[in-house]
Amino acid sequence: MRQNATGPRPAAVTAFVAAVVALAGLGVVVANHGLATDSPVADGDASGHFAQPKAQGDETAEAMRSAVRTERNTAPLKPAGSGRTDPLPASEPLRATEAPASPAVGPLFYTGQGEPGHGCSASVVHSPAGDLIVTAAHCVYLDGFRTDIAFVPGYRDGVAPYGVWVPTSVDIAPEWAADRDPDHDVAFLRVRRPDGDGKPIEQVTGAERIRFRPPADRPARVIGYPVGEERPVSCQNRTQAHSPTQLRFDCAGMPNGTSGGPFLTDVDPATGLGTINGVVGGHEEGGDEETSYSSYFGDEAESLYRRATGKG
């Protein structure tokens, strides 16, 4: 998640150790940036595509029954809003704080190593079929595609108000599968709700928009679920160019578990939905507790999105 390839930075040591202890208690010991080395994984094809068998997803959903309470939210989706956007002033101080749950953002749970626990974050993103979420590639792939993933949008205090969703397919760049290229640390997953009515997730939770080739210097909100916590945290600041292929976001208090959380711009104050122009990951697989990074959403990220939606 947010651990360096060669180990955590000094500023992140305390949070990393706490995260390992928390996940160890759940039977999901973290190694190599968020995926335990004995995680259940499967091979995909050479392009970086994996079609998850239905039985695997159903098994994951069944395992999640012990981890969350499903209290179905029947309220209608919020209207499109006024067209206004929140100016997103920088947080004072620049430290993440507890935030309200957003219907389109939630943690990724893993069920294959004992009691389920969440170790990354993800968000619903608009797509033609309405069934797409986005996260960091390091949250779903380590020497194979992780097969025990469940997404819980709007999660808070053990409750899954919009149900539990499991992948039907996962797409990453082959550059990530080959050597964990930080410029390709993004993944798109198509998801379904095993016990649902067949509605795509976007019709249940709403969705963030997505922007490719965004300007680097933009006010943004970053949201994620720390490991072991039952509520999300968020922070606001301006994104900056770390390099031509990486964005950076300076804010303390975004610990392990927030990997894959969205960089949101142009947030509608009426709905809380915005435009994703990155996810926590990329350089140092997300950074440390002072700075978050994202692979830049350029032409290659757009091609990955199109492939994931079947439009590539």
C-alpha positions as CSV (number, residue, x, y, z in Angstrom):
1,M,0.0,0.0,0.0
2,R,2.0,3.0,1.2
3,Q,5.3,1.3,2.0
4,N,8.5,1.8,0.0
5,A,9.9,-1.0,-2.1
6,T,12.9,-1.1,0.2
7,G,10.9,-0.6,3.4
8,P,9.0,2.2,5.1
9,R,10.5,5.7,5.5
10,P,11.2,6.7,9.1
11,A,8.1,8.9,9.2
12,A,6.0,5.9,8.2
13,V,7.4,3.2,10.5
14,T,5.0,3.6,13.3
15,A,1.9,3.6,11.1
16,F,3.3,0.7,9.1
17,V,3.9,-1.4,12.2
18,A,0.4,-0.6,13.5
19,A,-1.1,-1.6,10.2
20,V,0.7,-4.9,10.2
21,V,-0.4,-5.6,13.7
22,A,-4.0,-4.7,12.9
23,L,-4.1,-6.9,9.8
24,A,-2.3,-9.7,11.5
25,G,-5.2,-9.8,14.0
26,L,-7.5,-10.3,11.0
27,G,-5.3,-13.0,9.4
28,V,-4.4,-10.7,6.5
29,V,-0.7,-10.0,7.2
30,V,0.6,-7.3,4.9
31,A,3.8,-7.7,2.9
32,N,5.1,-6.1,-0.3
33,H,2.9,-3.0,-0.3
34,G,-0.4,-4.5,0.7
35,L,-0.7,-8.0,-0.6
36,A,0.5,-10.9,1.5
37,T,2.8,-13.2,-0.3
38,D,0.5,-16.2,0.3
39,S,-2.6,-14.3,-1.1
40,P,-4.8,-16.4,-3.4
41,V,-3.9,-15.3,-7.0
42,A,-4.6,-16.4,-10.5
43,D,-3.0,-15.7,-13.9
44,G,-4.5,-13.3,-16.4
45,D,-3.7,-12.9,-20.1
46,A,-0.6,-11.2,-21.6
47,S,-2.5,-7.9,-21.9
48,G,-3.1,-7.6,-18.2
49,H,-6.7,-8.8,-18.2
50,F,-8.3,-11.3,-15.8
51,A,-11.8,-12.6,-16.0
52,Q,-12.9,-13.7,-12.5
53,P,-14.8,-17.0,-12.4
54,K,-18.3,-16.5,-10.9
55,A,-17.7,-19.2,-8.3
56,Q,-14.7,-17.3,-6.9
57,G,-16.7,-14.1,-6.6
58,D,-19.6,-15.9,-4.9
59,E,-17.2,-17.5,-2.4
60,T,-15.7,-14.1,-1.6
61,A,-19.2,-12.6,-1.1
62,E,-20.1,-15.4,1.2
63,A,-17.0,-14.9,3.3
64,M,-17.9,-11.2,3.6
65,R,-21.1,-12.1,5.6
66,S,-19.0,-12.4,8.7
67,A,-17.3,-9.0,8.1
68,V,-20.0,-6.5,7.3
69,R,-23.7,-5.9,8.0
70,T,-25.7,-5.2,4.9
71,E,-28.3,-2.6,5.7
72,R,-29.6,-1.7,2.2
73,N,-29.8,2.0,1.5
74,T,-33.1,2.5,-0.3
75,A,-32.9,6.3,-0.6
76,P,-32.9,7.6,-4.2
77,L,-29.6,8.9,-5.7
78,K,-29.0,12.5,-5.2
79,P,-29.9,14.7,-8.2
80,A,-27.1,15.8,-10.5
81,G,-26.6,19.0,-8.5
82,S,-26.4,22.6,-9.5
83,G,-23.4,22.4,-11.7
84,R,-21.3,24.3,-9.1
85,T,-18.0,23.0,-7.8
86,D,-16.5,23.2,-4.4
87,P,-13.4,25.4,-4.3
88,L,-11.7,22.7,-2.2
89,P,-9.6,25.0,0.0
90,A,-6.5,23.4,1.5
91,S,-7.0,21.7,4.8
92,E,-5.7,23.6,7.8
93,P,-3.6,22.0,9.1
94,L,-2.5,19.8,6.2
95,R,-3.5,16.6,7.9
96,A,-6.2,14.1,6.9
97,T,-9.2,13.9,9.3
98,E,-12.2,11.7,9.6
99,A,-14.7,12.3,6.7
100,P,-18.3,11.4,6.0
101,A,-18.6,8.2,3.9
102,S,-19.2,8.7,0.2
103,P,-21.5,6.3,-1.6
104,A,-19.1,6.0,-4.5
105,V,-15.9,5.4,-2.4
106,G,-15.2,2.4,-0.2
107,P,-12.6,0.0,1.0
108,L,-11.3,-3.2,-0.7
109,F,-11.6,-6.2,1.5
110,Y,-9.6,-9.4,1.2
111,T,-11.0,-12.7,2.3
112,G,-8.5,-15.4,1.5
113,Q,-6.4,-15.5,4.6
114,G,-8.9,-15.8,7.5
115,E,-11.2,-13.2,8.8
116,P,-11.8,-10.6,6.1
117,G,-10.1,-7.2,6.5
118,H,-9.7,-4.2,4.3
119,G,-6.3,-3.1,3.0
120,C,-6.9,-0.6,0.1
121,S,-9.5,1.8,-1.2
122,A,-11.4,2.3,-4.5
123,S,-14.1,4.3,-6.1
124,V,-16.9,3.9,-8.6
125,V,-16.1,5.6,-11.9
126,H,-18.4,6.4,-14.7
127,S,-18.4,3.9,-17.6
128,P,-20.7,2.9,-20.5
129,A,-22.0,-0.2,-18.6
130,G,-22.0,1.5,-15.2
131,D,-20.1,-1.3,-13.5
132,L,-16.6,0.0,-13.1
133,I,-14.4,0.9,-10.1
134,V,-10.8,2.2,-10.1
135,T,-8.0,1.5,-7.6
136,A,-4.2,1.1,-7.6
137,A,-2.7,-1.9,-9.5
138,H,-0.7,-2.8,-6.4
139,C,-4.0,-3.4,-4.6
140,V,-5.0,-6.2,-6.9
141,Y,-1.9,-7.7,-8.5
142,L,1.2,-9.3,-6.9
143,D,2.7,-12.1,-9.1
144,G,-0.9,-12.8,-10.1
145,F,-4.4,-11.3,-9.8
146,R,-5.8,-11.5,-6.3
147,T,-9.0,-13.6,-6.4
148,D,-10.5,-12.7,-3.0
149,I,-11.4,-9.0,-3.4
150,A,-14.7,-7.4,-2.3
151,F,-15.6,-3.7,-2.7
152,V,-17.9,-2.1,-0.1
153,P,-19.0,1.4,-1.2
154,G,-20.1,3.8,1.4
155,Y,-18.7,1.6,4.2
156,R,-18.9,2.9,7.7
157,D,-18.9,1.3,11.2
158,G,-19.2,-2.3,9.8
159,V,-22.2,-1.5,7.6
160,A,-22.4,-2.0,3.9
161,P,-25.2,0.3,2.9
162,Y,-25.0,-0.4,-0.8
163,G,-24.1,-4.1,-0.6
164,V,-20.9,-6.1,-1.3
165,W,-19.6,-6.1,-4.9
166,V,-17.1,-8.6,-6.4
167,P,-15.1,-8.4,-9.6
168,T,-16.1,-9.9,-12.9
169,S,-12.9,-8.7,-14.5
170,V,-9.7,-6.8,-13.6
171,D,-7.5,-4.9,-16.0
172,I,-4.0,-3.6,-15.3
173,A,-1.2,-2.5,-17.7
174,P,1.2,-5.3,-18.7
175,E,4.0,-2.9,-17.6
176,W,2.8,-3.3,-14.0
177,A,2.6,-7.1,-14.3
178,A,6.1,-7.3,-15.7
179,D,8.0,-5.2,-13.2
180,R,5.7,-3.1,-11.0
181,D,6.3,0.0,-13.1
182,P,5.1,2.9,-10.9
183,D,3.9,4.9,-13.9
184,H,1.2,2.2,-14.4
185,D,0.0,1.7,-10.9
186,V,-3.8,1.8,-11.7
187,A,-6.4,-0.9,-12.1
188,F,-10.0,-0.9,-13.3
189,L,-12.4,-3.6,-12.1
190,R,-15.8,-4.4,-13.4
191,V,-18.0,-5.5,-10.5
192,R,-21.3,-7.2,-9.7
193,R,-23.4,-7.6,-6.5
194,P,-24.1,-11.3,-6.1
195,D,-27.2,-10.8,-4.0
196,G,-28.5,-7.8,-5.9
197,D,-31.2,-7.0,-8.4
198,G,-28.9,-6.8,-11.4
199,K,-28.5,-3.1,-11.3
200,P,-25.0,-1.9,-12.1
201,I,-23.2,-0.2,-9.3
202,E,-23.4,3.2,-10.9
203,Q,-27.2,3.1,-10.6
204,V,-26.9,2.3,-6.9
205,T,-24.1,4.6,-5.7
206,G,-23.6,7.2,-8.4
207,A,-20.1,7.6,-9.9
208,E,-17.2,9.9,-10.1
209,R,-16.3,11.2,-13.6
210,I,-12.8,10.5,-14.9
211,R,-10.4,12.9,-16.6
212,F,-7.3,12.0,-18.6
213,R,-4.4,14.3,-19.3
214,P,-5.4,16.6,-16.4
215,P,-3.4,19.7,-15.6
216,A,-1.1,19.0,-12.6
217,D,-1.8,22.1,-10.4
218,R,-5.4,21.6,-9.3
219,P,-7.3,21.8,-6.0
220,A,-8.2,18.3,-5.0
221,R,-9.7,16.1,-2.3
222,V,-8.1,12.7,-1.5
223,I,-10.2,10.1,0.3
224,G,-9.3,6.6,1.7
225,Y,-9.9,4.0,4.4
226,P,-6.9,3.4,6.7
227,V,-6.2,-0.2,7.7
228,G,-8.1,-1.1,10.8
229,E,-10.4,1.9,10.7
230,E,-14.1,1.9,10.2
231,R,-14.5,5.3,8.7
232,P,-12.7,7.1,5.8
233,V,-10.3,10.0,6.1
234,S,-9.9,12.9,3.7
235,C,-7.7,15.9,3.0
236,Q,-7.7,18.8,0.6
237,N,-4.7,20.5,-1.1
238,R,-3.4,21.2,-4.6
239,T,-1.9,18.4,-6.7
240,Q,1.5,19.1,-8.2
241,A,3.6,17.5,-10.9
242,H,6.2,15.3,-9.2
243,S,7.5,14.3,-12.6
244,P,6.0,14.1,-16.1
245,T,4.5,10.7,-15.2
246,Q,3.5,11.3,-11.5
247,L,1.3,13.6,-9.5
248,R,2.0,14.4,-5.8
249,F,-0.4,15.5,-3.0
250,D,1.1,16.8,0.2
251,C,-0.9,16.0,3.3
252,A,-0.1,14.1,6.4
253,G,-2.1,11.3,7.9
254,M,-2.9,9.2,4.8
255,P,-1.7,5.9,6.1
256,N,-1.7,2.3,4.9
257,G,-5.1,1.4,3.5
258,T,-5.6,4.6,1.6
259,S,-3.9,3.2,-1.5
260,G,-6.3,3.3,-4.4
261,G,-8.3,6.2,-3.0
262,P,-9.3,8.8,-5.5
263,F,-7.7,12.2,-6.2
264,L,-11.0,14.2,-6.8
265,T,-11.3,17.6,-8.5
266,D,-14.4,19.6,-9.5
267,V,-16.4,18.2,-6.6
268,D,-20.1,19.0,-6.7
269,P,-21.1,20.2,-3.2
270,A,-24.7,18.9,-3.7
271,T,-23.6,15.3,-4.3
272,G,-20.0,15.0,-3.1
273,L,-19.1,13.4,-6.5
274,G,-16.2,14.8,-8.5
275,T,-13.7,14.0,-11.2
276,I,-11.0,11.5,-10.6
277,N,-7.6,12.5,-12.0
278,G,-5.5,10.0,-10.1
279,V,-5.5,7.3,-7.3
280,V,-3.1,6.9,-4.4
281,G,-0.3,4.8,-5.8
282,G,2.5,5.2,-8.3
283,H,5.8,6.5,-6.9
284,E,6.8,4.5,-3.9
285,E,3.4,2.8,-4.3
286,G,1.6,5.7,-2.8
287,G,4.2,7.5,-0.8
288,D,4.3,7.9,3.0
289,E,2.3,9.7,5.7
290,E,3.4,13.1,4.5
291,T,3.0,12.9,0.7
292,S,0.7,10.8,-1.6
293,Y,1.4,10.1,-5.2
294,S,-0.5,8.9,-8.3
295,S,0.5,7.6,-11.7
296,Y,-0.4,10.3,-14.2
297,F,-3.7,9.6,-16.0
298,G,-2.4,10.1,-19.6
299,D,-2.9,8.3,-22.9
300,E,-1.9,4.9,-21.5
301,A,-4.4,5.2,-18.6
302,E,-7.1,6.2,-21.0
303,S,-6.3,3.1,-23.2
304,L,-6.5,0.9,-20.1
305,Y,-9.9,2.4,-19.2
306,R,-11.2,1.8,-22.7
307,R,-9.9,-1.8,-22.6
308,A,-11.6,-2.4,-19.2
309,T,-14.9,-1.0,-20.5
310,G,-14.8,-3.1,-23.7
311,K,-14.3,0.0,-25.8
312,G,-10.6,-0.3,-26.5
